[in-house]
Amino acid sequence: MSEIAAKETTKAPERAISKAPTRPRRRLIASRLVPYLLLQALIVIATLLGLRLLQPSDPDEFALSGFSMRQDGVTHPVTLPHFTTSRNSLDDPPLYTGTFTFRRGDAASGWSVYLPRFSNAVEVAIDGVVVLDSRRDANANRPDRNTPQIAAIPSSLLREGANEITVRLFVWGPLKGFLDTVYVGPDAALRPAYETRTLLFVTLPVVFSAWQSILAVILAIMWLMRRREPVYGVLAAAMVIGVVQAYVPPPVPPAAASRLAAVLLASAPTESALVVMFGVLFFGWRWPRSGALLFVPGIVVFVVGLIGGPPLPRILFLVLGIPTVGLCLLLMAWVTTIAVVRRQDAASFTIGCAVTIVLVCWIQDMLTVLELVNNDRIFVSRLSYSAMLVAIGAGLTWRFARALNQVDSFAGQLVTRVREAEERLKASFVREEERARAAALANERTRLMRDLHDGLGGQLVSIVALSERGHEGATITDAARAALKDLRLVIDSMDDIGGDLMLALGSWRERASAQLRPHDITLDWRVATVQGLPLHPELRPWHVIQIVRILDEAVTNAVKHAQARHIAVTIETFDASEGPCGLISVTDDGRGFAPAGHGEAGRTGQTARGLRNMRNRAARCGAVLDLRSDASGTRVRLQLPQRFPDSDAAAG
Amino acid sequence: MTEQGETGEIITILLVEDDAPTCWRLQDALVKAGYEVRSAGTLGEARSALAAGAPRVLLTDLRLPDGHGIELIRETRQRFPDTEIMVISALGDEESVISAITVGATGYLLKDAFPTDIATTVRDLVAGHSPISASIARFIVRRTQGAAQSSAEPPPGPALNTARLTPREIDILWGIAKGFSYAEIASHLGLSKQTVPGHIKNIYRKLEVHTRSEAVFEAVQQGLIKL
């Protein structure tokens, strides 16, 4: 599809480049790479600015920063935000104690306690009564979610003047515990800040994840329908993992938790490896066999986590998973950079910029973890990564739709071309038909010409000759009569008799009778079978002409040369080996004639020519002529073929 | 020798033929056979001859210098129903003969027929026998089949109303088309030999177009007249 097309377009310049000297190639790469890198630098700056803007502002007049912290039996004053030093202190979590002043006169509405950021879980008590325990909300305890918490303080708890607030911080590592500034004040003043954070760090990720799950379904369907393109399947898998990770509720220690859920939360390395694979495939390259190594950290986290159980997955994720994610991001950045240099298309630019944004966020998170920058422990890489996946998915869907459009227009072109081809075919078919018709007409004309030449033409010439020499009477009459008879024969044979030779013989009988009547010769007509002769669907007019002429010749011989008084025509059908076979006999009671070579000199020439003509005609239509003659009469037997030949093979 | 009809009158013939030698030839043959022959060379002459009185037999060519013989046949059939009408044809081609039959002709005569055959044909006609050839019988039967098999393409040539023909008449036509004699046909069909010519005359009458509008329609159909 478009990948292939893209491959073709990239190959052409590549080939051209490989032939060209190295220097122009370098120059070309530089001319493409430098603007791209500059663009990425701009994006890095823009991202950093964006992250700065993302930092929500909290109502500072209600901030409580001065606390005393008791940990491991030691109490000392701290200033929030504060990182704990210990890493695993679930049994004896650090306890922060502070005071705030409440004046009933100020309280138009109820008061609340608001915690913008903490890890991993908090239990807040006012004057010794617990008002908030975030362990009940599993999602609030995920370090990557930056979830804020707010809790209303029942007014019965609040005393006029100083009140005590205690915050118990539960940390289950491997990161250090963190507690941001705590806010206590009127609910109306605190809630907008809380809602801003909820929108940014809770609602927005859920929206992204929902979007991602829809794209996962779309891509999975695409992959199912187009198995040849694993690129969709790979991205769908990556998105499914991301969605599962977003929605699986994390287990909260020390509660008994599903190991699988714990492991799934550490699936980021697998997900990022899949994204790299997608990038490689998307830009039309082969996925190298060594690429499987990229999946190893993810599998190690998975397997070890399943065997060992918490907190192993978390630790492994920290030491193995997060660097893998970084490595994958760097690989992806590398892949997209190459793609940008080679392809210079919108897709590679878009993905490259997205990768840069995620990479910046990831570095920012790393710096946060290592406490090199202070941004109150707000992690942004998961958020930016979801956004990037959504962008990629949308781009891919857009590309797919465009490819479908191309296919559509291609199909449209095909339809047009097929129609054109059909038109041409139709035209050529018409031409072919016309040619065939013309050829058949020409053949028919040739045969008709030959017959008219043999008969009518010769007779008319003879009439002309006779009348020019002043002949009168019988000779001219005979010639003219013969000409008319011939004309009738030709016209009659052109009629469609539907393969029934009997119909042609019926007309011939009339003509022969009329011819014989003045000579006082009787024509005895015997049809041995009711049906007469077998039907021959292949019978053509020129076959009919040949047969009728043979019979004419036989009758003319009987009248002119044999002085017969009686002529019998017998029509019968006998059963030959391959089916019924027609037989026509003309028998006369004349004095016969000697076959060629033995006859009287005066007559032999003409008779011999007549006999040769008869045999030729019989051969032309595949019939067998048998002629016997002696003093008691002559018998001409014409055995018709089973099937009349198509072509006039014996013509000559 | 004088040919006389059943009533004993001399049989009068009006011969309409524009080719003089052919006209002489036919006239000679008929006069020799004892008929009283009047001849006309054009449609106009034929009409004035008819105005003088009805002949017993009208023999007419189709292509005349001032019109078509079909018109003459139709007029004669309408004005003198008792006159026998025969068309003279050079080749006996089915189309011209059938066209003549549909307007009232009951027979045809070949221009080159032997003199004895000419006389015999006219005598048979007057005796109530209509001559028919194998090819004309074939033509009529083919039309009957064409009307029966409406799906098949009708064969070319003039349309013909063959719906009124009986199966027996069609059998007779088949026999003629295949060259059987009247006697053979009669024995095949179990008829007396004398009834076959009567059947043929009936066939001719049935093919004739009766009403005036039908005649016009047929004439238009056959391209004989143009509206």
Boltz contact constraints between the chains, C-beta under 6 A:
constraints:
  - contact:
      token1: [A, 484]
      token2: [B, 112]
      max_distance: 6.0
  - contact:
      token1: [A, 502]
      token2: [B, 178]
      max_distance: 6.0
  - contact:
      token1: [A, 503]
      token2: [B, 138]
      max_distance: 6.0
  - contact:
      token1: [A, 503]
      token2: [B, 177]
      max_distance: 6.0
  - contact:
      token1: [A, 505]
      token2: [B, 179]
      max_distance: 6.0
  - contact:
      token1: [A, 506]
      token2: [B, 134]
      max_distance: 6.0
  - contact:
      token1: [A, 506]
      token2: [B, 177]
      max_distance: 6.0
  - contact:
      token1: [A, 506]
      token2: [B, 178]
      max_distance: 6.0
  - contact:
      token1: [A, 506]
      token2: [B, 179]
      max_distance: 6.0
  - contact:
      token1: [A, 507]
      token2: [B, 134]
      max_distance: 6.0
  - contact:
      token1: [A, 507]
      token2: [B, 135]
      max_distance: 6.0
  - contact:
      token1: [A, 509]
      token2: [B, 179]
      max_distance: 6.0
  - contact:
      token1: [A, 510]
      token2: [B, 133]
      max_distance: 6.0
  - contact:
      token1: [A, 510]
      token2: [B, 134]
      max_distance: 6.0
  - contact:
      token1: [A, 518]
      token2: [B, 114]
      max_distance: 6.0
